[in-house]
Amino acid sequence: MTTQMNHTHVIDQRFAPVAQLMASFAAEDPDYSGQLAIYQGGNLVLDMSVGKDSTPESMTGVFSCSKGAGAIVMALLVQQGLLDLEAPVALYWPEFAAAGKAGITVEQLLSHQGGLPGVPGGFTQEELLDSRLAASIIAATAPLWKSPGTHSYHALTMGVFMEELARRCAQESLQDIFERRIRAPHNIDFYLGLPEELESRYHPVLTAAQGPPPPFIDPFSPLGLALNSTGGFDGPKGQSFEIMEVPNVRAIREGGPAAIGGVASALGLARLYAAVGTGFIDESGDEHAPLLTEETIAKVSQDRVFGLDRAGGHLGAFAIGFMKAHANNDFGSARAFGHDGANASLGYADPAYGLALGYIPARAEVNGTGSHGGQLSVLARQVLLGG
C-alpha cells in the first residue's frame, strides 16, 4: 500500500519508519534539507524531500557518487569482454607503461592501488575537463608506491583512469556511454554532463556550518596531491581550493568529469543502482531489466583492498571503482556496492536485500556510520528484516 504525503511522492507503509526518521532530521534542525529515495525488489518504495532547500524536483552536485556511475560503465565494458580486470593497464593504454607502471593491472588501478593520487603541481581545470590531457600527464608519472595492497583514495585521478580506459576500449567517451546505454534508456535523473535546459533544477551545494579550521594538508603529500591542492579549481569567485565549490561551477556540471562532476536527485541515484542490480518498474508500469548480470556484479563488486588509507589514515574498502561497506562506513551488507560523495551524498545497491538507495543532503555534512545517510540505510535494512 502506498500513500501520498507532503514533499513525498511515494511511500510504501513498510518504510514509514524510514520516512519518519528523515523527517525528524529537518524537525530537529531548521537548516537541514535533503532527499531520500529507495527501490526494493525493483519497486519504488520511498521518494521524499524535506526542508526548505530541497524539493522533489531539485538536483545538486553529488561529488564522488560520480565515481559509482563511472564504475558502472567499467562494469559494462567488463561484461562485454572489452576490458579484462587482470590485464595490465598498458594493454589498453600503452603509454601508461612508462615510469615503472607496466605491471599495474586494471584491477589494481580501479581499486585505488595504483599509487597515482595526483601529480606535482596539480591539474588545471582544463586538464580535468578534457581528461585526455590529464591522462597524458599521468602516463608519464611514476607511482608513489609499488606494493599491491597499499591503497590511497584517488579523489580526482580515478575519474581520469576510467575515462581513458573507456576511450581506449570502446572508442567512445565514458560520458557518452553513460548517457546512451544507462541514463537515457532508463530516464535516470543522474547526469555526467548536465544539459543547459535543466539548469533551473540545479540547487547549489550548500557548505557545512562553520566549524574549527581544517587541519594543515601538505599540498605535496599523497592527500594534497589527491585533492589537487596546488592546482585548485576555477570557483565562482576565482581560483579556489575549496572542494565543496566544485559542482557549483557550470563548466564542471556541463563537462561531468567522472570523478566529481555528477549532478543528480536522490531518486536518480536510487534508480541508477536499481537499474544495475534488480531492474525496476517505471512510472508507466514498464519493466526495465537489470543492466548487469549476477556474474558481472559479483566480479566487479568483490572487495579488492581493505585497510588504512595511505594518505588519510582512515579505513577504506574498494571493489572495481565502487566503495564497499565496513565498520566505519556501514552503508550496506557484505554484498553492497556503491559510492558516497564529499557532501555525504550516497548511492548504492545491496543484492542481499534487493535494495537500491539514494540520499542527498542540501548542505554538506559528514558521512559514514552514524551519519544521516548511514542511519537511514541501517533502518531500511532493519525494516526488511522485520526489526
C-alpha positions as CSV (number, residue, x, y, z in Angstrom):
1,M,0.0,0.0,0.0
2,T,1.3,3.5,-0.9
3,T,0.0,6.9,0.3
4,Q,0.8,10.5,-0.7
5,M,2.5,12.8,1.8
6,N,3.7,16.4,1.8
7,H,7.0,16.6,-0.1
8,T,6.7,12.8,-0.5
9,H,6.0,11.4,-3.9
10,V,5.8,7.7,-2.8
11,I,5.8,5.9,0.4
12,D,5.3,2.2,1.0
13,Q,3.9,1.8,4.5
14,R,6.6,-0.7,5.4
15,F,9.1,2.1,5.0
16,A,7.1,4.7,7.1
17,P,9.7,4.5,9.9
18,V,12.4,5.5,7.4
19,A,10.4,8.4,6.2
20,Q,9.7,9.5,9.8
21,L,13.5,9.3,10.6
22,M,14.2,11.5,7.6
23,A,11.5,14.0,8.6
24,S,13.0,14.1,12.1
25,F,16.3,15.4,10.8
26,A,14.5,18.5,9.5
27,A,12.3,18.9,12.6
28,E,15.4,18.9,14.8
29,D,17.5,21.2,12.6
30,P,15.9,24.1,10.7
31,D,18.9,24.2,8.4
32,Y,18.6,20.6,7.4
33,S,17.2,19.8,3.9
34,G,17.6,16.6,1.9
35,Q,16.2,14.0,-0.4
36,L,15.8,10.2,0.0
37,A,14.7,7.5,-2.4
38,I,14.6,3.8,-2.1
39,Y,13.8,0.9,-4.5
40,Q,13.3,-2.6,-3.2
41,G,12.9,-5.5,-5.5
42,G,12.6,-3.1,-8.4
43,N,9.7,-1.2,-6.9
44,L,10.0,2.4,-5.8
45,V,9.0,2.3,-2.1
46,L,10.1,5.7,-0.9
47,D,10.7,9.1,-2.6
48,M,10.7,12.2,-0.4
49,S,12.3,15.5,0.3
50,V,12.4,17.6,3.5
51,G,13.5,21.1,4.4
52,K,13.4,24.5,2.7
53,D,16.4,23.8,0.4
54,S,15.2,20.6,-1.2
55,T,12.2,19.8,-3.5
56,P,11.3,16.5,-5.1
57,E,12.5,18.0,-8.5
58,S,15.8,19.6,-7.4
59,M,19.2,18.2,-8.4
60,T,22.6,19.0,-7.0
61,G,26.2,18.0,-7.1
62,V,26.9,14.5,-5.8
63,F,30.8,14.6,-5.9
64,S,32.3,11.1,-5.8
65,C,29.0,9.4,-6.3
66,S,30.1,10.2,-9.9
67,K,32.7,7.5,-9.5
68,G,30.0,5.0,-8.9
69,A,28.4,5.9,-12.2
70,G,31.8,5.6,-13.9
71,A,32.3,2.2,-12.3
72,I,29.0,1.0,-13.8
73,V,30.4,2.0,-17.2
74,M,33.5,0.0,-16.4
75,A,31.3,-3.0,-15.4
76,L,29.5,-2.8,-18.8
77,L,32.9,-2.9,-20.6
78,V,33.9,-6.0,-18.5
79,Q,30.5,-7.6,-19.3
80,Q,31.1,-7.0,-23.0
81,G,34.5,-8.6,-22.9
82,L,36.2,-5.3,-23.8
83,L,38.0,-4.9,-20.5
84,D,39.9,-7.6,-18.7
85,L,40.4,-6.8,-15.0
86,E,43.5,-9.0,-14.7
87,A,45.3,-7.5,-17.7
88,P,47.9,-4.8,-17.4
89,V,46.6,-1.3,-17.9
90,A,49.2,-0.9,-20.6
91,L,47.5,-3.5,-22.8
92,Y,44.8,-0.9,-23.5
93,W,46.8,2.3,-22.8
94,P,50.4,1.6,-23.9
95,E,51.8,5.0,-22.8
96,F,50.8,4.1,-19.2
97,A,53.7,1.6,-19.0
98,A,56.2,4.4,-18.6
99,A,57.9,5.2,-15.3
100,G,57.6,1.7,-13.8
101,K,53.9,1.2,-14.3
102,A,54.0,-1.7,-16.8
103,G,52.9,-4.2,-14.2
104,I,49.9,-2.3,-12.8
105,T,46.7,-4.2,-13.6
106,V,43.3,-2.8,-14.4
107,E,42.1,-4.3,-11.2
108,Q,44.7,-2.5,-9.1
109,L,44.3,0.8,-10.9
110,L,40.5,0.8,-10.4
111,S,40.7,-0.2,-6.7
112,H,42.8,2.8,-5.7
113,Q,46.1,0.8,-5.5
114,G,47.9,2.4,-8.4
115,G,49.9,4.9,-6.4
116,L,48.8,7.8,-8.6
117,P,46.6,10.0,-6.4
118,G,47.7,13.2,-8.2
119,V,50.6,14.9,-9.9
120,P,53.0,17.5,-8.5
121,G,51.7,21.0,-9.4
122,G,48.2,19.6,-9.7
123,F,45.9,19.6,-12.8
124,T,44.4,22.6,-14.4
125,Q,40.6,22.7,-14.7
126,E,41.1,22.4,-18.5
127,E,43.0,19.2,-18.0
128,L,40.4,17.7,-15.7
129,L,37.6,18.6,-18.1
130,D,39.5,17.2,-21.1
131,S,40.9,14.2,-19.3
132,R,42.9,13.2,-22.3
133,L,45.3,15.9,-21.2
134,A,45.3,14.7,-17.6
135,A,45.8,11.1,-18.9
136,S,48.9,12.1,-20.8
137,I,50.4,13.6,-17.7
138,I,49.6,10.6,-15.6
139,A,51.0,8.2,-18.2
140,A,54.5,9.8,-17.7
141,T,54.2,9.9,-13.9
142,A,55.9,7.4,-11.6
143,P,53.7,5.9,-8.9
144,L,54.2,6.8,-5.2
145,W,54.3,3.1,-4.2
146,K,54.7,-0.3,-5.8
147,S,53.4,-2.7,-3.3
148,P,50.0,-4.3,-4.1
149,G,47.5,-4.0,-1.2
150,T,48.6,-0.4,-0.4
151,H,45.8,2.0,-1.3
152,S,45.1,5.6,-1.2
153,Y,41.9,7.3,-2.3
154,H,42.4,8.7,-5.8
155,A,39.9,11.5,-5.5
156,L,40.3,13.0,-9.0
157,T,42.6,10.7,-10.9
158,M,40.2,7.8,-10.6
159,G,37.9,9.6,-13.0
160,V,40.7,10.1,-15.4
161,F,41.6,6.4,-15.3
162,M,38.0,5.4,-16.1
163,E,37.6,7.9,-18.8
164,E,40.8,6.9,-20.6
165,L,40.0,3.2,-20.4
166,A,36.6,3.9,-21.9
167,R,38.1,5.8,-24.8
168,R,40.7,3.0,-25.4
169,C,38.4,0.1,-25.0
170,A,35.2,1.4,-26.6
171,Q,36.4,4.3,-28.7
172,E,33.8,6.4,-27.0
173,S,33.8,8.8,-24.1
174,L,32.6,7.5,-20.7
175,Q,30.1,10.2,-20.6
176,D,28.6,9.2,-23.9
177,I,28.4,5.6,-22.9
178,F,26.7,6.5,-19.7
179,E,24.2,8.7,-21.5
180,R,23.5,6.3,-24.3
181,R,23.4,3.0,-22.5
182,I,22.4,3.9,-19.0
183,R,20.8,7.3,-18.3
184,A,18.6,8.0,-21.3
185,P,17.1,4.5,-21.8
186,H,16.1,4.3,-18.2
187,N,15.2,8.0,-17.7
188,I,17.6,8.4,-14.8
189,D,17.9,11.7,-13.0
190,F,21.7,11.4,-12.9
191,Y,23.8,13.4,-15.3
192,L,27.5,13.2,-16.2
193,G,27.1,16.5,-18.1
194,L,24.0,18.5,-17.1
195,P,22.2,20.0,-20.1
196,E,21.7,23.7,-20.1
197,E,17.9,23.3,-20.3
198,L,18.0,21.5,-16.9
199,E,20.0,24.2,-15.1
200,S,16.8,25.6,-13.5
201,R,16.6,22.4,-11.5
202,Y,20.1,22.7,-10.1
203,H,20.4,23.8,-6.4
204,P,23.9,24.8,-5.5
205,V,25.7,22.7,-2.9
206,L,25.5,24.5,0.4
207,T,28.5,24.4,2.7
208,A,28.6,23.0,6.1
209,A,28.1,25.2,9.2
210,Q,31.3,26.9,10.3
211,G,33.5,24.7,12.4
212,P,37.1,24.6,13.5
213,P,39.8,25.5,11.0
214,P,40.6,22.4,8.8
215,P,43.9,20.7,9.6
216,F,47.0,21.6,7.5
217,I,47.3,19.5,4.3
218,D,50.7,19.5,2.7
219,P,50.0,20.1,-1.0
220,F,52.8,17.7,-1.9
221,S,51.6,14.9,0.3
222,P,49.6,12.0,-1.1
223,L,46.5,13.6,0.3
224,G,47.4,17.0,-1.0
225,L,48.1,15.5,-4.5
226,A,44.7,13.7,-4.4
227,L,42.9,16.9,-3.6
228,N,44.7,18.9,-6.3
229,S,45.9,21.2,-3.6
230,T,48.4,23.0,-5.8
231,G,46.2,23.2,-8.9
232,G,42.9,24.3,-7.4
233,F,39.7,25.0,-9.3
234,D,38.1,28.0,-11.0
235,G,35.5,28.7,-8.4
236,P,32.6,31.1,-8.7
237,K,34.8,33.9,-7.2
238,G,38.0,33.0,-8.9
239,Q,40.6,30.3,-8.2
240,S,39.5,28.2,-5.2
241,F,40.9,25.3,-3.3
242,E,37.5,24.6,-1.6
243,I,36.3,21.2,-2.9
244,M,32.7,21.9,-1.9
245,E,32.5,24.7,-4.6
246,V,33.4,22.4,-7.5
247,P,30.0,21.3,-8.6
248,N,28.7,24.9,-8.4
249,V,30.9,25.7,-11.4
250,R,28.8,25.5,-14.5
251,A,31.8,24.2,-16.6
252,I,32.1,21.2,-14.2
253,R,28.4,20.4,-14.3
254,E,28.5,20.7,-18.1
255,G,31.5,18.5,-18.6
256,G,30.6,15.9,-16.0
257,P,34.0,14.6,-15.1
258,A,33.6,11.1,-13.7
259,A,35.5,11.8,-10.5
260,I,33.4,14.6,-9.3
261,G,31.1,16.2,-11.8
262,G,27.8,14.3,-11.5
263,V,24.5,16.0,-10.8
264,A,21.5,14.1,-9.6
265,S,18.5,13.8,-7.4
266,A,18.2,11.1,-4.8
267,L,15.6,9.4,-7.0
268,G,18.2,9.4,-9.8
269,L,20.8,7.9,-7.5
270,A,18.4,5.2,-6.3
271,R,17.2,4.4,-9.9
272,L,20.7,4.2,-11.2
273,Y,21.5,1.4,-8.7
274,A,18.2,-0.3,-9.2
275,A,18.8,-0.3,-13.0
276,V,22.1,-2.1,-12.3
277,G,21.1,-4.8,-9.9
278,T,17.4,-5.7,-9.7
279,G,16.0,-3.8,-12.7
280,F,12.9,-1.6,-11.9
281,I,9.4,-0.8,-12.8
282,D,9.0,2.8,-14.0
283,E,6.1,5.3,-13.7
284,S,4.3,3.8,-16.7
285,G,4.5,0.3,-15.3
286,D,7.2,-0.7,-17.8
287,E,9.8,-3.2,-16.6
288,H,13.5,-2.4,-17.1
289,A,15.7,-5.5,-16.9
290,P,19.0,-5.3,-14.9
291,L,21.9,-3.8,-16.8
292,L,24.4,-6.2,-15.3
293,T,24.3,-10.0,-14.9
294,E,24.7,-11.5,-11.5
295,E,28.1,-12.8,-12.7
296,T,29.3,-9.4,-13.6
297,I,28.0,-7.8,-10.4
298,A,29.9,-10.5,-8.4
299,K,33.1,-9.8,-10.3
300,V,33.1,-6.0,-10.1
301,S,31.7,-5.7,-6.6
302,Q,34.1,-8.1,-4.8
303,D,36.5,-6.5,-2.3
304,R,39.9,-5.8,-3.8
305,V,41.5,-3.9,-0.9
306,F,40.8,-3.1,2.7
307,G,42.8,-1.3,5.3
308,L,44.2,2.1,6.3
309,D,44.3,4.7,3.5
310,R,47.9,5.6,2.8
311,A,47.0,9.3,2.6
312,G,44.2,9.9,5.0
313,G,44.9,7.2,7.6
314,H,41.2,6.1,7.7
315,L,39.8,2.7,6.9
316,G,38.8,2.1,3.3
317,A,37.5,-0.8,1.3
318,F,37.2,-0.8,-2.5
319,A,36.0,-3.0,-5.3
320,I,36.3,-2.1,-9.0
321,G,35.6,1.6,-8.7
322,F,33.0,1.0,-6.0
323,M,33.2,1.6,-2.3
324,K,32.5,-1.4,0.0
325,A,30.8,-1.3,3.4
326,H,32.9,-1.7,6.6
327,A,32.6,-0.9,10.2
328,N,33.3,2.9,9.7
329,N,31.1,3.2,6.7
330,D,28.2,0.8,7.3
331,F,26.0,1.6,4.3
332,G,25.1,-2.0,3.5
333,S,25.7,-5.7,3.7
334,A,28.9,-7.5,2.6
335,R,27.4,-7.7,-0.9
336,A,26.6,-4.0,-1.1
337,F,28.4,-1.7,-3.6
338,G,28.1,1.9,-4.3
339,H,29.8,5.3,-3.6
340,D,29.4,8.3,-1.4
341,G,30.3,11.9,-2.0
342,A,32.2,14.6,-0.2
343,N,28.9,16.3,0.8
344,A,27.6,12.9,2.2
345,S,25.5,12.1,-0.8
346,L,25.2,8.3,-1.0
347,G,24.1,5.8,-3.6
348,Y,24.3,2.0,-3.5
349,A,22.8,-1.3,-4.4
350,D,22.6,-4.1,-1.9
351,P,21.8,-7.5,-3.5
352,A,21.3,-9.1,-0.1
353,Y,18.2,-7.0,0.4
354,G,17.2,-6.2,-3.1
355,L,17.8,-2.5,-2.2
356,A,18.9,0.5,-4.1
357,L,19.1,3.7,-2.1
358,G,19.9,7.3,-2.9
359,Y,20.4,10.0,-0.3
360,I,21.4,13.7,-0.9
361,P,21.6,16.4,1.7
362,A,21.3,20.0,0.5
363,R,24.0,21.1,2.9
364,A,27.3,19.3,3.1
365,E,27.7,17.0,6.1
366,V,29.8,14.1,7.4
367,N,29.3,10.7,6.0
368,G,30.0,7.2,7.3
369,T,28.5,5.1,10.1
370,G,26.1,7.1,12.3
371,S,25.7,9.9,9.7
372,H,22.2,10.8,8.4
373,G,22.6,8.6,5.4
374,G,24.1,5.8,7.5
375,Q,21.2,5.9,9.9
376,L,18.6,5.8,7.0
377,S,20.5,2.9,5.4
378,V,20.5,0.9,8.7
379,L,16.8,1.5,9.3
380,A,15.9,0.4,5.8
381,R,17.6,-2.9,6.3
382,Q,16.0,-3.3,9.7
383,V,12.6,-2.7,8.2
384,L,13.2,-5.5,5.7
385,L,14.4,-7.8,8.5
386,G,11.3,-7.1,10.4
387,G,13.2,-5.4,13.3
